Amino acid sequence: DIQMTQSPSSLSASVGDRVTITCRASQTITSYLNWYQQKPGKAPKLLIYAASSLQSGVPSRFSGSGSGTDFTLTISSLQPEDFATYYCQQSDTSPLTFGGGTKVEIK
Amino acid sequence: QVQLRESGPGLVKPSQTLSLSCTVSGGSVSSGSYYWSWIRQPAGKGLEWIGHIYTSGSTTYNPSLKSRVTISVDTSKNQFSLKLNSVTAADTAVYYCARAQWPVRHVDYWGQGTLVTVSS
């Protein structure tokens, strides 16, 4: 299985901050990397697919980059509604696997 | 707008079979290029992909569960289903049904999730 490692596992940030979350795959996944946001008690929500494509309806402050094994999710200016847990997922090879999550908390 | 909704027992006894259905509205399980998927999340933990069935009917399962899992489609009800045999407490989780798009297999629609507890 391809292991997905996210860092950090948690972070504290203030409204307006620029936030970067990284995801590393244990082997190359080309650009088959997706990012999700999950709030407590809710299903995950797709933010970014294919490493850098913004899902329809997702604010442009979210962006993704990377290819191969190293990927980044960036929130350019953190908003109150962005406090949540973020997961990366590789969809290159079955079994599809997720990172362990990054919890973004209010500083 | 596609909507998915899980249904099934919230409590299953150890060694029995967990059975869930997912009703799809706003779209058809038998058309398009989609992977109809099951994903689970134990309380306070991360997400685990269980498997999916493609629009063509082909299935792919997580090897860690493959011997116990069956995913099938009922086109007459516009539903797809999950069966997980020989459950233990480790199978206690919120189960999500979801739709993933070909070819990237990113999940663009999720059900609300249903908690299944394995306990006697």
Contacts between the chains, C-beta under 8 A, distances in Angstrom:
chain1	res1	chain2	res2	distance
A	1	B	63	7.7
A	32	B	104	6.2
A	32	B	105	7.4
A	34	B	104	7.2
A	34	B	106	4.3
A	34	B	107	7.4
A	36	B	107	7.5
A	42	B	112	8.0
A	43	B	96	5.7
A	43	B	98	7.9
A	43	B	110	3.8
A	43	B	111	6.6
A	43	B	112	6.0
A	43	B	113	5.4
A	44	B	47	6.9
A	44	B	96	7.9
A	44	B	107	7.4
A	44	B	110	6.2
A	45	B	110	7.6
A	46	B	106	6.0
A	46	B	107	6.1
A	46	B	108	5.4
A	49	B	101	8.0
A	49	B	104	5.4
A	49	B	106	3.7
A	49	B	108	7.8
A	50	B	104	5.0
A	50	B	106	7.1
A	55	B	106	8.0
A	55	B	108	6.9
A	87	B	46	6.9
A	87	B	47	6.0
A	89	B	47	7.5
A	89	B	49	8.0
A	89	B	106	7.7
A	89	B	107	7.8
A	91	B	100	7.5
A	91	B	104	5.8
A	91	B	105	3.8
A	91	B	106	6.2
A	94	B	60	5.1
A	94	B	62	7.8
A	95	B	49	5.7
A	95	B	61	7.9
A	95	B	62	4.2
A	95	B	63	6.2
A	95	B	64	7.3
A	96	B	49	4.3
A	96	B	105	6.5
A	97	B	49	6.8
A	98	B	46	5.7
A	98	B	47	4.3
A	98	B	48	7.4
A	98	B	49	7.2
A	99	B	46	7.5
A	100	B	46	5.3
A	101	B	46	5.3
